[in-house]
Amino acid sequence: MEFSELIKDEDAYELRCSQSDVDGDALKVYAENVGGEGDTIDELIEAFYDAYCGVHRDMGDFAQELAVDVLGYDFSSLNWPLNNIDWEDAANELRYDYWSDAAPSGDIYVFRNI
């Protein structure tokens, strides 16, 4: 079924998102920004899984979490150097590879450019 058709039936959409363990609001944001007109729900969900990086307070928060994930070390007990890094500036360096959009909670959804 095409995404554009499924989204018209809110109950069916919520059920399909639940079955796929997908945040329906995040999927809508993704579809609005990168979805093709004739994408099926399965195609869109597959692309969403590849691109979705979660919900974050802001891009600086995402940049800090990404640094921890990439380095593979839990920095939570350290003050330095993490409290001396301008994470918003670090996030600006990531804008080529990632994009974000508002989440209903006031946070942001982050996606990889793929």
Residue pairs with C-beta under 8 A, 6 or more apart in sequence:
1 40
1 41
2 38
2 39
2 40
2 41
3 31
3 35
3 39
3 40
3 41
3 44
4 37
6 12
6 13
6 16
6 41
7 13
7 28
7 31
13 24
14 24
16 41
17 23
17 24
17 27
20 45
22 45
22 48
22 49
23 52
23 55
23 109
25 103
25 104
25 109
26 48
26 52
26 55
26 103
26 109
27 44
27 45
27 48
29 101
29 102
29 103
29 109
30 44
30 47
30 48
30 51
30 52
30 109
30 111
31 39
31 44
33 99
33 101
33 111
34 47
34 51
34 111
35 44
39 47
47 114
50 112
50 114
51 111
51 112
51 113
51 114
52 109
52 110
52 111
53 62
53 66
53 98
53 110
53 111
53 112
54 62
54 109
54 110
55 103
55 105
55 107
55 108
55 109
55 110
56 62
56 65
56 100
56 107
56 108
56 110
57 107
57 108
58 88
58 91
58 107
58 108
59 88
59 91
59 92
59 94
59 95
59 98
59 100
59 108
59 110
60 86
60 87
60 88
60 90
60 91
61 87
62 91
62 94
62 98
62 100
62 108
62 110
63 87
63 88
63 90
63 91
63 93
63 94
64 82
64 85
64 87
64 90
66 94
67 90
68 74
68 75
75 82
96 113
97 112
97 113
98 110
98 111
98 112
98 113
99 110
99 111
99 113
100 108
100 109
100 110
100 111
101 108
101 109
101 111
102 108
102 109
103 109
